[in-house]
Amino acid sequence: MSLNKVATGVFMALVFCLPIQVGEANAVRDPTKIQGPQLQPHAIELITAEELKAKLTKNEPVAIIDVRASSEFSNSENRIKGAIHVKLRKLRYRLGMRPLSNLPHDREIVTYCACPSDESSMRAAQVLAAAGFSHVRVLKGGWNEWLKVNGPVDSKPKAL
């Protein structure tokens, strides 16, 4: 078999197989089913804005992580009271730095974003669960739902 025939066969295999694999990867719509190289799927619980608001009112220990996109975060003057903003793509790295490195692994953690279907907060929750945090939840409806229920907010730091 000549080198040209082998190269042609490899090219044809890539042309015909690659779109199927990409299509299958894109067909996964449920963010809880997305797996990264070091992530395993975890069942992620949701929390309503009213439930989170009640926890904050009672001063229950809960860590809140804001993973809104940079543009969404910068266009807002506020964040959920006490929330820590982290870029989703840097979350895994930032777990080794303060203040995230100080979070107890059994502490309840709530992630939120401003995505229409909570995609970023779901992905962040997966990263946290894979890192060993045992009680991670996603704020259902995220930032927009929080604003609807008049949840407590603080002004974000000016240095950001």
Z-matrix of the N, CA and C atoms (Angstrom, degrees):
N
C 1 1.446
C 2 1.532 1 107.66
N 3 1.307 2 116.65 1 132.31
C 4 1.461 3 120.35 2 -177.08
C 5 1.523 4 110.51 3 -79.51
N 6 1.321 5 115.02 4 160.92
C 7 1.464 6 121.73 5 178.97
C 8 1.525 7 111.01 6 -62.07
N 9 1.346 8 116.56 7 -34.67
C 10 1.466 9 119.91 8 178.10
C 11 1.524 10 111.69 9 -62.75
N 12 1.337 11 116.70 10 -41.72
C 13 1.462 12 120.37 11 -179.64
C 14 1.529 13 110.99 12 -66.80
N 15 1.332 14 116.83 13 -39.07
C 16 1.461 15 120.44 14 177.96
C 17 1.520 16 109.98 15 -64.77
N 18 1.320 17 117.13 16 -46.13
C 19 1.464 18 121.62 17 179.52
C 20 1.519 19 110.94 18 -61.69
N 21 1.331 20 116.33 19 -41.39
C 22 1.466 21 120.45 20 178.91
C 23 1.524 22 110.13 21 -64.69
N 24 1.330 23 116.85 22 -41.23
C 25 1.462 24 120.24 23 178.74
C 26 1.516 25 112.47 24 -63.31
N 27 1.332 26 116.54 25 -42.43
C 28 1.466 27 120.87 26 178.06
C 29 1.522 28 109.97 27 -64.44
N 30 1.328 29 116.96 28 -44.26
C 31 1.471 30 121.18 29 179.62
C 32 1.527 31 110.51 30 -59.99
N 33 1.339 32 116.74 31 -46.00
C 34 1.467 33 120.76 32 -179.01
C 35 1.531 34 110.58 33 -63.31
N 36 1.325 35 116.55 34 -39.55
C 37 1.463 36 119.67 35 178.81
C 38 1.527 37 110.57 36 -62.75
N 39 1.325 38 115.80 37 -42.13
C 40 1.470 39 118.98 38 178.66
C 41 1.515 40 111.52 39 -65.88
N 42 1.315 41 116.90 40 -43.56
C 43 1.463 42 121.00 41 -177.96
C 44 1.515 43 110.90 42 -62.63
N 45 1.335 44 117.20 43 -41.42
C 46 1.456 45 119.53 44 -175.93
C 47 1.523 46 114.05 45 -86.82
N 48 1.319 47 118.63 46 -28.54
C 49 1.468 48 121.49 47 -176.45
C 50 1.518 49 112.75 48 -91.45
N 51 1.314 50 117.66 49 -37.12
C 52 1.458 51 120.47 50 -175.90
C 53 1.525 52 112.89 51 -59.62
N 54 1.337 53 120.18 52 -46.10
C 55 1.475 54 118.06 53 179.23
C 56 1.520 55 112.92 54 -60.83
N 57 1.327 56 117.63 55 -32.67
C 58 1.461 57 119.84 56 178.28
C 59 1.523 58 109.70 57 -66.96
N 60 1.316 59 117.93 58 -44.58
C 61 1.451 60 120.79 59 179.68
C 62 1.518 61 111.00 60 -64.71
N 63 1.329 62 117.48 61 -43.35
C 64 1.465 63 120.17 62 178.52
C 65 1.510 64 109.88 63 -63.82
N 66 1.340 65 116.58 64 -42.32
C 67 1.464 66 120.06 65 178.90
C 68 1.511 67 111.41 66 -60.75
N 69 1.335 68 116.69 67 -40.75
C 70 1.461 69 119.52 68 178.64
C 71 1.515 70 110.46 69 -65.25
N 72 1.326 71 117.98 70 -39.84
C 73 1.464 72 120.70 71 179.84
C 74 1.522 73 110.28 72 -66.06
N 75 1.322 74 116.41 73 -40.01
C 76 1.458 75 119.34 74 -179.80
C 77 1.518 76 112.24 75 -74.06
N 78 1.325 77 117.04 76 -19.68
C 79 1.461 78 120.12 77 -179.17
C 80 1.528 79 111.42 78 -71.86
N 81 1.316 80 118.55 79 -17.38
C 82 1.462 81 121.48 80 179.49
C 83 1.518 82 107.92 81 -75.14
N 84 1.297 83 117.37 82 107.63
C 85 1.456 84 121.99 83 -177.60
C 86 1.527 85 112.46 84 -101.09
N 87 1.320 86 116.13 85 -23.75
C 88 1.451 87 120.93 86 -178.05
C 89 1.525 88 109.12 87 -79.36
N 90 1.364 89 117.90 88 111.30
C 91 1.456 90 119.91 89 -176.99
C 92 1.522 91 114.09 90 -59.95
N 93 1.320 92 118.27 91 -21.60
C 94 1.462 93 119.54 92 179.11
C 95 1.522 94 111.17 93 -73.95
N 96 1.320 95 117.67 94 -14.11
C 97 1.457 96 121.77 95 -178.88
C 98 1.526 97 112.05 96 -96.58
N 99 1.319 98 118.83 97 -7.70
C 100 1.455 99 121.97 98 -178.76
C 101 1.516 100 108.70 99 -73.08
N 102 1.326 101 115.55 100 132.18
C 103 1.458 102 120.25 101 179.78
C 104 1.513 103 108.96 102 -120.88
N 105 1.293 104 116.04 103 128.92
C 106 1.448 105 120.95 104 171.66
C 107 1.507 106 107.58 105 -93.55
N 108 1.313 107 117.22 106 -178.54
C 109 1.450 108 119.26 107 -177.86
C 110 1.524 109 113.51 108 -60.99
N 111 1.337 110 118.51 109 -27.70
C 112 1.453 111 120.67 110 -178.09
C 113 1.521 112 112.00 111 -119.50
N 114 1.337 113 116.97 112 10.96
C 115 1.459 114 119.74 113 -177.97
C 116 1.516 115 110.72 114 -107.63
N 117 1.309 116 115.84 115 142.42
C 118 1.444 117 122.59 116 171.66
C 119 1.516 118 106.61 117 -114.08
N 120 1.323 119 118.35 118 150.17
C 121 1.457 120 118.37 119 -179.88
C 122 1.529 121 110.82 120 -65.95
N 123 1.296 122 116.03 121 137.82
C 124 1.458 123 122.46 122 177.64
C 125 1.521 124 107.56 123 -127.91
N 126 1.317 125 116.33 124 144.16
C 127 1.453 126 119.62 125 174.37
C 128 1.521 127 107.06 126 -74.56
N 129 1.302 128 116.01 127 116.39
C 130 1.459 129 121.17 128 -177.84
C 131 1.524 130 108.45 129 -102.88
N 132 1.315 131 115.44 130 127.44
C 133 1.460 132 120.93 131 178.39
C 134 1.518 133 109.91 132 -84.19
N 135 1.317 134 115.39 133 155.24
C 136 1.459 135 121.74 134 175.23
C 137 1.521 136 109.15 135 -105.86
N 138 1.313 137 115.67 136 155.20
C 139 1.457 138 122.02 137 172.93
C 140 1.528 139 106.09 138 -131.46
N 141 1.330 140 116.48 139 139.11
C 142 1.461 141 119.29 140 179.01
C 143 1.528 142 109.37 141 -81.28
N 144 1.306 143 114.91 142 161.34
C 145 1.463 144 120.29 143 178.10
C 146 1.534 145 110.09 144 -62.15
N 147 1.304 146 117.32 145 -38.29
C 148 1.470 147 120.64 146 178.62
C 149 1.530 148 111.44 147 -64.10
N 150 1.342 149 116.96 148 -41.38
C 151 1.465 150 120.31 149 178.87
C 152 1.528 151 110.97 150 -64.06
N 153 1.339 152 116.55 151 -44.26
C 154 1.459 153 119.86 152 179.19
C 155 1.522 154 111.06 153 -65.96
N 156 1.305 155 116.85 154 -39.62
C 157 1.468 156 121.18 155 177.89
C 158 1.530 157 110.09 156 -60.03
N 159 1.328 158 117.13 157 -41.99
C 160 1.469 159 121.21 158 178.88
C 161 1.524 160 110.62 159 -64.45
N 162 1.323 161 118.13 160 -40.16
C 163 1.467 162 121.60 161 178.57
C 164 1.532 163 110.46 162 -62.70
N 165 1.316 164 116.54 163 -43.35
C 166 1.460 165 119.48 164 179.55
C 167 1.523 166 111.36 165 -67.03
N 168 1.324 167 116.96 166 -37.55
C 169 1.468 168 121.36 167 178.05
C 170 1.526 169 110.51 168 -62.47
N 171 1.334 170 116.58 169 -36.94
C 172 1.469 171 121.69 170 -179.89
C 173 1.532 172 112.30 171 -85.84
N 174 1.325 173 116.98 172 3.24
C 175 1.473 174 122.58 173 -178.14
C 176 1.531 175 112.73 174 56.97
N 177 1.327 176 116.63 175 34.92
C 178 1.458 177 120.37 176 176.40
C 179 1.527 178 108.78 177 -70.79
N 180 1.338 179 117.06 178 145.96
C 181 1.465 180 119.19 179 -179.38
C 182 1.530 181 111.55 180 -72.20
N 183 1.301 182 115.90 181 109.42
C 184 1.460 183 121.87 182 178.04
C 185 1.528 184 107.50 183 -144.25
N 186 1.312 185 115.72 184 132.96
C 187 1.464 186 120.79 185 175.73
C 188 1.519 187 107.46 186 -96.67
N 189 1.317 188 116.46 187 135.94
C 190 1.458 189 121.00 188 -178.04
C 191 1.524 190 108.21 189 -118.79
N 192 1.316 191 115.10 190 127.78
C 193 1.460 192 120.33 191 -178.81
C 194 1.521 193 109.32 192 -118.11
N 195 1.323 194 114.10 193 120.94
C 196 1.460 195 124.03 194 -178.95
C 197 1.525 196 107.87 195 -92.91
N 198 1.313 197 117.09 196 113.86
C 199 1.466 198 120.41 197 178.15
C 200 1.529 199 111.03 198 -114.98
N 201 1.335 200 115.47 199 30.62
C 202 1.463 201 118.07 200 175.40
C 203 1.522 202 109.43 201 -60.44
N 204 1.309 203 115.68 202 149.19
C 205 1.467 204 120.94 203 177.53
C 206 1.524 205 109.16 204 -58.52
N 207 1.315 206 116.26 205 152.25
C 208 1.466 207 121.43 206 -177.73
C 209 1.520 208 111.95 207 -53.76
N 210 1.321 209 117.70 208 -42.11
C 211 1.464 210 120.64 209 -178.97
C 212 1.530 211 110.80 210 -65.77
N 213 1.316 212 116.82 211 -42.72
C 214 1.467 213 121.21 212 179.14
C 215 1.527 214 110.49 213 -65.06
N 216 1.325 215 115.93 214 -43.01
C 217 1.459 216 120.80 215 -179.90
C 218 1.530 217 110.80 216 -65.31
N 219 1.321 218 117.07 217 -43.85
C 220 1.464 219 119.49 218 -177.28
C 221 1.529 220 112.26 219 -70.76
N 222 1.323 221 117.75 220 -25.33
C 223 1.464 222 120.69 221 178.10
C 224 1.522 223 113.16 222 -82.39
N 225 1.307 224 116.86 223 -5.33
C 226 1.461 225 121.91 224 179.61
C 227 1.518 226 109.20 225 -106.39
N 228 1.304 227 116.26 226 145.96
C 229 1.464 228 119.68 227 177.36
C 230 1.519 229 112.33 228 -94.47
N 231 1.326 230 116.16 229 -8.48
C 232 1.463 231 120.51 230 -174.44
C 233 1.512 232 112.06 231 -129.84
N 234 1.322 233 113.62 232 171.45
C 235 1.457 234 123.54 233 173.11
C 236 1.529 235 106.19 234 -146.62
N 237 1.316 236 117.23 235 165.52
C 238 1.458 237 119.69 236 175.53
C 239 1.522 238 107.26 237 -60.85
N 240 1.329 239 114.73 238 140.50
C 241 1.460 240 120.61 239 -176.27
C 242 1.534 241 111.19 240 -51.63
N 243 1.331 242 114.84 241 122.80
C 244 1.452 243 121.38 242 177.31
C 245 1.519 244 115.55 243 82.07
N 246 1.329 245 117.97 244 1.61
C 247 1.464 246 120.59 245 -176.26
C 248 1.529 247 111.91 246 -70.33
N 249 1.307 248 114.67 247 149.83
C 250 1.461 249 122.99 248 175.83
C 251 1.524 250 106.59 249 -107.79
N 252 1.327 251 117.13 250 121.13
C 253 1.465 252 119.47 251 178.35
C 254 1.525 253 110.01 252 -87.11
N 255 1.325 254 115.73 253 129.97
C 256 1.455 255 122.58 254 177.97
C 257 1.524 256 107.51 255 -139.45
N 258 1.321 257 116.09 256 134.21
C 259 1.460 258 119.29 257 173.92
C 260 1.521 259 107.56 258 -67.56
N 261 1.307 260 116.20 259 132.07
C 262 1.460 261 120.76 260 -176.47
C 263 1.521 262 111.79 261 -54.77
N 264 1.311 263 117.68 262 -43.34
C 265 1.465 264 119.81 263 -176.79
C 266 1.524 265 112.94 264 -67.05
N 267 1.350 266 117.55 265 -14.95
C 268 1.463 267 121.33 266 179.63
C 269 1.523 268 112.99 267 -107.30
N 270 1.317 269 117.45 268 1.38
C 271 1.460 270 120.94 269 -173.84
C 272 1.522 271 112.39 270 -58.54
N 273 1.309 272 117.98 271 -49.32
C 274 1.465 273 120.98 272 -177.29
C 275 1.535 274 109.90 273 -57.24
N 276 1.317 275 117.59 274 -44.31
C 277 1.466 276 122.62 275 178.61
C 278 1.523 277 111.41 276 -65.18
N 279 1.338 278 116.66 277 -42.83
C 280 1.461 279 121.24 278 -176.75
C 281 1.523 280 113.44 279 -69.82
N 282 1.327 281 118.05 280 -14.65
C 283 1.459 282 120.13 281 177.11
C 284 1.521 283 111.47 282 -62.27
N 285 1.302 284 117.39 283 -21.78
C 286 1.456 285 121.10 284 178.18
C 287 1.516 286 113.59 285 -89.39
N 288 1.327 287 117.47 286 2.77
C 289 1.464 288 121.95 287 -177.61
C 290 1.527 289 109.84 288 -121.82
N 291 1.338 290 115.03 289 156.34
C 292 1.462 291 119.51 290 175.40
C 293 1.512 292 110.15 291 -67.72
N 294 1.289 293 119.45 292 149.01
C 295 1.465 294 128.87 293 0.32
C 296 1.530 295 113.28 294 -85.44
N 297 1.328 296 118.21 295 -8.49
C 298 1.467 297 119.82 296 -176.27
C 299 1.518 298 112.93 297 -65.72
N 300 1.325 299 117.44 298 -32.89
C 301 1.475 300 119.50 299 -178.74
C 302 1.527 301 112.27 300 -66.86
N 303 1.319 302 117.21 301 -18.03
C 304 1.466 303 121.36 302 -179.94
C 305 1.527 304 113.58 303 -89.92
N 306 1.324 305 117.65 304 -4.75
C 307 1.466 306 119.84 305 -178.14
C 308 1.527 307 110.88 306 -73.35
N 309 1.337 308 116.85 307 127.40
C 310 1.469 309 119.12 308 174.67
C 311 1.531 310 109.89 309 -63.95
N 312 1.305 311 117.34 310 141.02
C 313 1.460 312 120.93 311 -177.35
C 314 1.530 313 113.38 312 -69.20
N 315 1.332 314 117.37 313 -14.17
C 316 1.462 315 119.30 314 177.40
C 317 1.532 316 112.15 315 -99.55
N 318 1.318 317 118.22 316 2.24
C 319 1.469 318 122.84 317 178.24
C 320 1.526 319 109.45 318 -71.16
N 321 1.314 320 116.79 319 142.11
C 322 1.456 321 119.72 320 174.15
C 323 1.526 322 108.29 321 -69.94
N 324 1.318 323 115.65 322 131.20
C 325 1.458 324 121.82 323 179.16
C 326 1.520 325 108.19 324 -124.47
N 327 1.326 326 115.68 325 133.16
C 328 1.460 327 121.55 326 177.49
C 329 1.521 328 107.91 327 -118.84
N 330 1.317 329 115.83 328 128.51
C 331 1.462 330 120.75 329 176.07
C 332 1.519 331 108.99 330 -105.80
N 333 1.330 332 115.40 331 149.73
C 334 1.465 333 118.79 332 175.05
C 335 1.517 334 110.61 333 -148.40
N 336 1.336 335 114.18 334 156.24
C 337 1.451 336 122.22 335 177.34
C 338 1.528 337 107.18 336 -144.56
N 339 1.309 338 116.93 337 -169.51
C 340 1.461 339 120.81 338 177.00
C 341 1.527 340 110.28 339 -118.84
N 342 1.317 341 116.91 340 20.01
C 343 1.470 342 122.40 341 -179.60
C 344 1.533 343 109.41 342 -72.17
N 345 1.319 344 116.98 343 151.07
C 346 1.467 345 119.49 344 -179.70
C 347 1.528 346 113.73 345 -60.99
N 348 1.317 347 118.51 346 -32.64
C 349 1.465 348 121.02 347 -178.42
C 350 1.521 349 112.41 348 -123.15
N 351 1.317 350 117.00 349 25.25
C 352 1.474 351 122.84 350 176.60
C 353 1.530 352 113.16 351 61.61
N 354 1.340 353 117.60 352 29.31
C 355 1.463 354 120.95 353 -175.97
C 356 1.520 355 112.53 354 -60.09
N 357 1.327 356 118.10 355 -48.95
C 358 1.465 357 120.56 356 -176.78
C 359 1.518 358 111.79 357 -66.91
N 360 1.319 359 116.79 358 -40.67
C 361 1.465 360 118.46 359 179.97
C 362 1.522 361 110.83 360 -69.46
N 363 1.321 362 117.69 361 -31.41
C 364 1.464 363 121.01 362 176.52
C 365 1.528 364 109.44 363 -67.34
N 366 1.315 365 116.60 364 -42.76
C 367 1.471 366 120.67 365 178.96
C 368 1.531 367 110.09 366 -64.50
N 369 1.332 368 117.15 367 -42.12
C 370 1.463 369 121.11 368 177.99
C 371 1.528 370 110.40 369 -61.61
N 372 1.319 371 116.70 370 -41.84
C 373 1.460 372 120.61 371 178.75
C 374 1.528 373 110.65 372 -62.09
N 375 1.323 374 117.49 373 -36.97
C 376 1.468 375 120.94 374 177.24
C 377 1.525 376 110.75 375 -64.63
N 378 1.321 377 116.59 376 -42.76
C 379 1.465 378 120.89 377 179.10
C 380 1.529 379 109.30 378 -60.39
N 381 1.324 380 116.48 379 -45.54
C 382 1.470 381 121.18 380 -179.21
C 383 1.530 382 111.44 381 -65.01
N 384 1.317 383 116.47 382 -43.79
C 385 1.472 384 120.11 383 179.17
C 386 1.526 385 110.13 384 -63.33
N 387 1.321 386 117.23 385 -41.45
C 388 1.460 387 120.86 386 178.91
C 389 1.525 388 111.39 387 -65.96
N 390 1.332 389 117.05 388 -25.91
C 391 1.469 390 121.76 389 178.56
C 392 1.528 391 111.81 390 -83.25
N 393 1.328 392 117.66 391 -0.31
C 394 1.459 393 120.51 392 174.94
C 395 1.517 394 115.85 393 104.05
N 396 1.323 395 118.03 394 4.09
C 397 1.468 396 119.55 395 176.51
C 398 1.522 397 107.58 396 -76.25
N 399 1.322 398 116.26 397 128.34
C 400 1.461 399 120.49 398 -169.33
C 401 1.522 400 115.63 399 -92.38
N 402 1.324 401 118.28 400 -16.01
C 403 1.460 402 119.59 401 -176.27
C 404 1.532 403 109.90 402 -132.91
N 405 1.325 404 115.49 403 75.40
C 406 1.459 405 121.92 404 -177.59
C 407 1.515 406 108.78 405 -108.21
N 408 1.328 407 115.66 406 133.14
C 409 1.458 408 121.14 407 179.37
C 410 1.523 409 109.79 408 -133.14
N 411 1.312 410 116.13 409 159.47
C 412 1.455 411 123.15 410 179.21
C 413 1.522 412 108.53 411 -112.28
N 414 1.321 413 116.09 412 132.59
C 415 1.465 414 120.88 413 176.99
C 416 1.521 415 108.55 414 -72.47
N 417 1.305 416 116.05 415 110.98
C 418 1.466 417 121.65 416 -178.51
C 419 1.528 418 109.73 417 -64.90
N 420 1.315 419 115.95 418 121.97
C 421 1.464 420 120.41 419 -179.37
C 422 1.518 421 112.73 420 88.08
N 423 1.328 422 116.08 421 -9.90
C 424 1.455 423 121.96 422 172.97
C 425 1.521 424 115.78 423 54.74
N 426 1.324 425 113.97 424 -145.66
C 427 1.464 426 122.31 425 -175.07
C 428 1.527 427 111.88 426 -56.68
N 429 1.312 428 117.60 427 -43.13
C 430 1.469 429 120.36 428 -177.32
C 431 1.524 430 111.72 429 -63.79
N 432 1.315 431 116.79 430 -39.82
C 433 1.466 432 120.28 431 178.09
C 434 1.534 433 110.37 432 -68.01
N 435 1.338 434 116.02 433 -37.22
C 436 1.465 435 120.96 434 178.75
C 437 1.533 436 110.17 435 -60.40
N 438 1.312 437 116.29 436 -42.74
C 439 1.469 438 120.28 437 178.79
C 440 1.527 439 111.28 438 -65.38
N 441 1.334 440 117.28 439 -36.62
C 442 1.470 441 121.10 440 179.96
C 443 1.524 442 112.16 441 -63.20
N 444 1.346 443 117.38 442 -34.77
C 445 1.467 444 119.82 443 -177.72
C 446 1.527 445 111.85 444 -93.44
N 447 1.334 446 116.78 445 8.19
C 448 1.470 447 121.74 446 -178.86
C 449 1.522 448 112.33 447 54.05
N 450 1.327 449 115.06 448 45.88
C 451 1.459 450 119.98 449 176.92
C 452 1.520 451 110.27 450 -67.59
N 453 1.335 452 117.32 451 153.85
C 454 1.466 453 119.84 452 -178.90
C 455 1.529 454 111.78 453 -65.76
N 456 1.319 455 115.33 454 138.63
C 457 1.467 456 121.94 455 179.87
C 458 1.518 457 109.40 456 -129.28
N 459 1.338 458 116.44 457 159.30
C 460 1.457 459 120.15 458 167.85
C 461 1.516 460 106.59 459 -123.65
N 462 1.318 461 113.45 460 160.22
C 463 1.457 462 119.25 461 173.57
C 464 1.513 463 107.20 462 -70.54
N 465 1.308 464 114.96 463 138.57
C 466 1.463 465 116.87 464 178.44
C 467 1.527 466 109.05 465 -75.02
N 468 1.324 467 117.04 466 151.54
C 469 1.454 468 119.95 467 -179.80
C 470 1.525 469 111.79 468 -58.29
N 471 1.302 470 116.40 469 140.59
C 472 1.470 471 121.40 470 -178.03
C 473 1.517 472 112.37 471 -68.34
N 474 1.320 473 117.86 472 -24.53
C 475 1.468 474 121.85 473 -176.50
C 476 1.529 475 111.77 474 -71.47
N 477 1.341 476 117.79 475 -14.80
C 478 1.460 477 119.67 476 -179.33
C 479 1.484 478 107.17 477 -76.57
